[in-house]
Amino acid sequence: MASSTRNRLKFRLGRIDSFSGSTTHRISVAEAARYQNQIYEDYVQYGELTPDKIRNSTVVELGPGDNIGALLRFIAAGASRVFGADHFYSTHDIEHERAIYLEVRSGLSQEERRRFDEAVQLEPRLEFNSDRVKYVYGKGAQDIDEVVEPGSIDLVVSRGVLQEVYEIDRAFRAMDRILKPGGTMVHKIDLRDYGMFSSLGFHPREFLTVPGWAYHWMAFNTDKPSRRMLNYYREKMARMNYEAEFYITGVVSNPYQAVQPEIIPHKKSLEKGVDYFDAHQRLIDEIRPRLQPQFRGLNDQELLAAATMMVGRKPA
């Protein structure tokens, strides 16, 4: 709670720097490039983004962190313009970032490299073409419509971002406002506690037992999860009249693992004996009586889901 208070004060004073989203200083260039390629490939696979859908499209990525390798993959695939928007400023290592882009570029076809090179210069220093790539800080999902023209975007994507957005209803209104009719959003959403309790040996759903007022004080306006579970996102898409699909990417585990083992391919529903087992079921049965009322009625799969890949399509 003390660290949350310090972070909240820092952000109110206008200091938006954060190590959240900073990955390139912790892993190798090759690993970081593979990760950015995987992010892009997940968006394409689960969003069913055909080459025709990507070609000449405009793409916004929310919370890309300390590099935009996935966005540059969209450029290489034919997107006309991309935007990165971060509520916080993730600490950058420019030379490491440049090396990641070089590694990503090395795996592209000749035509993809030509498009890639139109958007970013890597030698002798890193420099983006502002007509093709825009990157803004201090603006997150909830105010993306302040920096992006309404009805101008074909695709909005994010990975591990929406669970940190407390003004989430406002965020969905903003994303809906910038999307063109028929546009798509693809978001991977972590539904765990970031180890707040579980890394200390508590139940992986212990954070759902904390009264709302106390949890709000602990986590609001920080980079901790908002406790919106899978049911919230399903209901939100239905209220917005979006055609939506949800893929469960993994199940909660005890002890906590920072890098969540994933179900590949992701599934729309979990199969007992394949994706989860009796030990997982006992975890849910054990915690359910202690959950706060708004979580107690969730079904087993909603409580088991560690993360989801959400695909929403705006009515044409």
Sequence and secondary structure as in RCSB ss.txt:
>XXXX:A:sequence
MASSTRNRLKFRLGRIDSFSGSTTHRISVAEAARYQNQIYEDYVQYGELTPDKIRNSTVVELGPGDNIGALLRFI
AAGASRVFGADHFYSTHDIEHERAIYLEVRSGLSQEERRRFDEAVQLEPRLEFNSDRVKYVYGKGAQDIDEVVEP
GSIDLVVSRGVLQEVYEIDRAFRAMDRILKPGGTMVHKIDLRDYGMFSSLGFHPREFLTVPGWAYHWMAFNTDKP
SRRMLNYYREKMARMNYEAEFYITGVVSNPYQAVQPEIIPHKKSLEKGVDYFDAHQRLIDEIRPRLQPQFRGLND
QELLAAATMMVGRKPA
>XXXX:A:secstr
 HHHHHHHHHHHTT  EESTT  TTTS HHHHHHHHHHHHHHHHHHTT  HHHHTT EEEEE  TT  HHHHHHH
HTT SEEEEEESSEE   HHHHHHHHHHHHHTS HHHHHHHHHHEE SSS EE TTTEEEEES  GGGGGGTS T
T EEEEEEES GGG SSHHHHHHHHHHHEEEEEEEEEEEE S TTTTGGGTS TTGGGGS HHHHHHHHTTTTS 
    HHHHHHHHHHTT EEEEEEEEE  SS  SS    SS BSS  BTTTB HHHHHHHHHHGGGS HHHHTS H
HHHHEEEEEEEEE   
